[in-house]
Amino acid sequence: MKKQLLIVDGYNMIGSWPELVQLKKQDKMADAREALLHRLSNYAKYEGMEVIVVFDAQLVPGIQQNYKKYQLDVVFT
C-alpha cells in the first residue's frame, strides 16, 4: 500500500497556528519553523504518511535548499 503524501505550506501554517504566530512576533522565526517541523514529524509518524514542508519566501533572493529533518522532506524556495 502506498503512503499518503501531505504537502504543507510552512509559512502559512506558522501564520495560522497561534503558538507559532507568537514566536514569529518575537522575531523567533527559526524557532517557529523548528516547532512546526517537530509537530509535523509527530503527525507524520502517527498517521504513517510522507510529509513535504515547503517554505516559500516569495520575492526574497536566496539559495534553494532541500533536506531531510525529523523524517520530513523540507524545501526552501
CYANA upper distance limits for C-alpha pairs under 8 A (distance plus 0.5 A):
  3 LYS  CA     48 GLY  CA      7.49
  3 LYS  CA     49 MET  CA      5.83
  3 LYS  CA     50 GLU  CA      6.95
  4 GLN  CA     48 GLY  CA      8.28
  4 GLN  CA     49 MET  CA      5.49
  4 GLN  CA     50 GLU  CA      6.65
  5 LEU  CA     49 MET  CA      6.45
  5 LEU  CA     50 GLU  CA      5.35
  5 LEU  CA     51 VAL  CA      6.31
  5 LEU  CA     52 ILE  CA      8.12
  6 LEU  CA     49 MET  CA      7.77
  6 LEU  CA     50 GLU  CA      6.77
  6 LEU  CA     51 VAL  CA      5.29
  6 LEU  CA     52 ILE  CA      6.78
  7 ILE  CA     51 VAL  CA      6.37
  7 ILE  CA     52 ILE  CA      5.30
  7 ILE  CA     53 VAL  CA      6.42
  7 ILE  CA     54 VAL  CA      7.85
  8 VAL  CA     13 MET  CA      7.93
  8 VAL  CA     51 VAL  CA      7.87
  8 VAL  CA     52 ILE  CA      6.68
  8 VAL  CA     53 VAL  CA      5.24
  8 VAL  CA     54 VAL  CA      6.58
  9 ASP  CA     13 MET  CA      6.67
  9 ASP  CA     53 VAL  CA      6.63
  9 ASP  CA     54 VAL  CA      5.67
  9 ASP  CA     55 PHE  CA      6.76
  9 ASP  CA     56 ASP  CA      7.98
 10 GLY  CA     14 ILE  CA      6.71
 10 GLY  CA     33 ARG  CA      8.02
 10 GLY  CA     36 LEU  CA      8.21
 10 GLY  CA     53 VAL  CA      6.25
 10 GLY  CA     54 VAL  CA      5.98
 10 GLY  CA     55 PHE  CA      5.51
 10 GLY  CA     56 ASP  CA      8.17
 11 TYR  CA     15 GLY  CA      6.66
 11 TYR  CA     55 PHE  CA      6.40
 11 TYR  CA     56 ASP  CA      7.73
 12 ASN  CA     16 SER  CA      6.76
 13 MET  CA     17 TRP  CA      6.74
 14 ILE  CA     18 PRO  CA      8.47
 14 ILE  CA     20 LEU  CA      5.84
 14 ILE  CA     21 VAL  CA      6.56
 14 ILE  CA     24 LYS  CA      8.48
 14 ILE  CA     32 ALA  CA      7.35
 14 ILE  CA     33 ARG  CA      7.92
 14 ILE  CA     36 LEU  CA      7.59
 15 GLY  CA     20 LEU  CA      7.56
 15 GLY  CA     21 VAL  CA      5.99
 16 SER  CA     20 LEU  CA      8.44
 16 SER  CA     21 VAL  CA      7.64
 17 TRP  CA     21 VAL  CA      6.56
 18 PRO  CA     22 GLN  CA      6.87
 19 GLU  CA     23 LEU  CA      7.28
 20 LEU  CA     24 LYS  CA      6.78
 20 LEU  CA     32 ALA  CA      5.70
 20 LEU  CA     35 ALA  CA      8.06
 20 LEU  CA     36 LEU  CA      8.12
 21 VAL  CA     25 LYS  CA      6.66
 21 VAL  CA     32 ALA  CA      8.24
 22 GLN  CA     26 GLN  CA      6.85
 23 LEU  CA     27 ASP  CA      7.06
 23 LEU  CA     28 LYS  CA      5.58
 23 LEU  CA     29 MET  CA      6.90
 23 LEU  CA     31 ASP  CA      7.39
 23 LEU  CA     32 ALA  CA      6.18
 24 LYS  CA     28 LYS  CA      5.75
 24 LYS  CA     29 MET  CA      5.42
 24 LYS  CA     32 ALA  CA      6.92
 28 LYS  CA     32 ALA  CA      6.83
 29 MET  CA     33 ARG  CA      6.65
 30 ALA  CA     34 GLU  CA      6.72
 31 ASP  CA     35 ALA  CA      6.59
 32 ALA  CA     36 LEU  CA      6.64
 33 ARG  CA     37 LEU  CA      6.65
 34 GLU  CA     38 HIS  CA      6.62
 35 ALA  CA     39 ARG  CA      6.75
 36 LEU  CA     40 LEU  CA      6.57
 37 LEU  CA     41 SER  CA      6.47
 37 LEU  CA     53 VAL  CA      8.40
 37 LEU  CA     69 LYS  CA      8.28
 37 LEU  CA     70 TYR  CA      7.67
 37 LEU  CA     72 LEU  CA      8.16
 38 HIS  CA     42 ASN  CA      6.94
 38 HIS  CA     70 TYR  CA      7.24
 39 ARG  CA     43 TYR  CA      6.79
 40 LEU  CA     44 ALA  CA      6.49
 40 LEU  CA     51 VAL  CA      8.14
 41 SER  CA     45 LYS  CA      6.69
 41 SER  CA     51 VAL  CA      8.36
 41 SER  CA     70 TYR  CA      6.24
 41 SER  CA     71 GLN  CA      7.10
 41 SER  CA     72 LEU  CA      6.89
 42 ASN  CA     46 TYR  CA      6.65
 43 TYR  CA     47 GLU  CA      6.55
 44 ALA  CA     48 GLY  CA      6.07
 44 ALA  CA     49 MET  CA      5.56
 44 ALA  CA     50 GLU  CA      6.79
 44 ALA  CA     51 VAL  CA      6.89
 45 LYS  CA     49 MET  CA      7.26
 50 GLU  CA     72 LEU  CA      7.63
 51 VAL  CA     72 LEU  CA      6.06
 51 VAL  CA     73 ASP  CA      6.92
 52 ILE  CA     72 LEU  CA      6.52
 52 ILE  CA     73 ASP  CA      5.16
 52 ILE  CA     74 VAL  CA      6.37
 52 ILE  CA     75 VAL  CA      7.93
 53 VAL  CA     72 LEU  CA      7.74
 53 VAL  CA     73 ASP  CA      6.72
 53 VAL  CA     74 VAL  CA      5.38
 53 VAL  CA     75 VAL  CA      6.66
 54 VAL  CA     74 VAL  CA      6.54
 54 VAL  CA     75 VAL  CA      5.24
 54 VAL  CA     76 PHE  CA      6.47
 54 VAL  CA     77 THR  CA      7.93
 55 PHE  CA     74 VAL  CA      8.25
 55 PHE  CA     75 VAL  CA      6.60
 55 PHE  CA     76 PHE  CA      5.32
 55 PHE  CA     77 THR  CA      6.90
 56 ASP  CA     76 PHE  CA      6.48
 56 ASP  CA     77 THR  CA      5.50
 57 ALA  CA     76 PHE  CA      8.07
 57 ALA  CA     77 THR  CA      6.81
 58 GLN  CA     77 THR  CA      8.43
 62 GLY  CA     77 THR  CA      8.49
 63 ILE  CA     76 PHE  CA      8.47
 63 ILE  CA     77 THR  CA      7.84
 64 GLN  CA     75 VAL  CA      8.01
 64 GLN  CA     76 PHE  CA      5.91
 64 GLN  CA     77 THR  CA      5.31
 65 GLN  CA     75 VAL  CA      6.27
 65 GLN  CA     76 PHE  CA      5.56
 65 GLN  CA     77 THR  CA      7.33
 66 ASN  CA     73 ASP  CA      7.68
 66 ASN  CA     74 VAL  CA      6.16
 66 ASN  CA     75 VAL  CA      4.99
 66 ASN  CA     76 PHE  CA      6.88
 67 TYR  CA     73 ASP  CA      6.49
 67 TYR  CA     74 VAL  CA      5.87
 67 TYR  CA     75 VAL  CA      7.17
 68 LYS  CA     72 LEU  CA      5.91
 68 LYS  CA     73 ASP  CA      5.23
 68 LYS  CA     74 VAL  CA      6.35
 69 LYS  CA     73 ASP  CA      7.17
 69 LYS  CA     74 VAL  CA      7.41
